C-alpha cells in the first residue's frame, strides 16, 4: 500500500512538472505595425518597445469585428495583438494568436 501511494505521488509530481515545463505566457501588445512579411510582424508598442512575432496559419486577424486576411496588415496601422510566449524572456519567441486592427491611438493631453 505504501509503495503504491509513493508511486501515485511521484507520478503526480512528474505530470505537474511537465505541464509547467510546456507552459506559455499570454502577452498583449498594443502599438503600430512597423513591418510585416510572410511569417513575421513587427510592432512598436505604445511604450516604445519594438517587438517581432511569428505569424502562423492559425493567426486570426480582425477589423471591425470581422475576419480579414493577414495581407490587410500594413505598416502604420494600430493593432492590438494577443500573443503566446514560449520563452522565459517574454519578448523572445512570440507567436501572434489574434490581431485586431483598431483606430489610431490619440496621444493624451497629459496631466
N, C-alpha and C positions, 0 to 999 in steps of 0.2 A: 504494500500500500504506500509506504513512504517513498519508494523508488518511483512509483507511478506519479505521485504528487510532484516530486522533483522534476520528472520528465515533462509534465504539463507546464510547470512554471518556467522551465528552460525554454520550451517551445514558444510560450507566450512572449518571453523576453526577446527571442530571436525574431519573431514575427513583428513585434512592435518596433524593434530596432531597424528592421529592414524597411518599414514604411517611412520612418523618418529619414532614412538614407536616400530614398527616392522622392522626398517631398519637394515641393516647389513653392515659391512665394509669388503672390499676385501683386503686381505693381501697376498703378495708374499713372500715366504720363499725359500732361496737358501742355500743348505747345504748337509750334508752327513747323510744317514739313520743310526741311531744307534740301532733301534729296530722296529720290526713290529710283530703284532699279528693279529688275525682275524678282529678286529674292530679299532685298533689304530696304528698310525705311529708316530714314534719319530724321529726328525731330529735335528742335531746340525748345526745351521746356520753358515754361514761364519763369522758372527760377534761373534760367540762363545756362543750363547744362545741356550739352549735345549728346543725344542718346541714339544708338543704332539698334535695330531689332530685325529679326528674321521674319519674312512673310512666308507663310506656308499655304498650301491649297485649302487648308481649313480656316484661314484667316477670313473673318467676316468684316465687310465694310458697309457702313450705313450713312445716308444723308437724308435728313428729314424723316427718320424712322423707316426709310425704305432701303432695301438692299441694293447696293451699286457695285460696279466692278472695281477691282484693285486699280485698274487703269485710270480711274477717276481721281486717284490720289496724286495731286500735283504740288510742286513747290509753292510755298506761300499760303497754303490752306491751313486753317486752325483745326486741330484734331484732339480728340480725347482717345487715348489708346490704353486698352487693358491688355497687359502682358503677363507672361509667366517667366520667372527666372529660375534657371536650373543650377545656379551657382551661388555660393555664399556671398559673393560680391554681386549685389542685385543688378548693377548696370552692365554686367557681363552675361553673355549667352541668353539674351531676351528673345522671346517668341511672341509676336503680336497675335492675340487671340481675337480681339474685336476692336475695330477702329470706327469712331464716329466723327464725321466731318461736321463741324459746328461753326456758327457765326464767329467772326474775329473777336477777340477779347480786347475790349477798350481799356486803356490804362486808367487806373483810378485817379481821382483828383488829389489824392494824398491827404494825409491827416496830420 
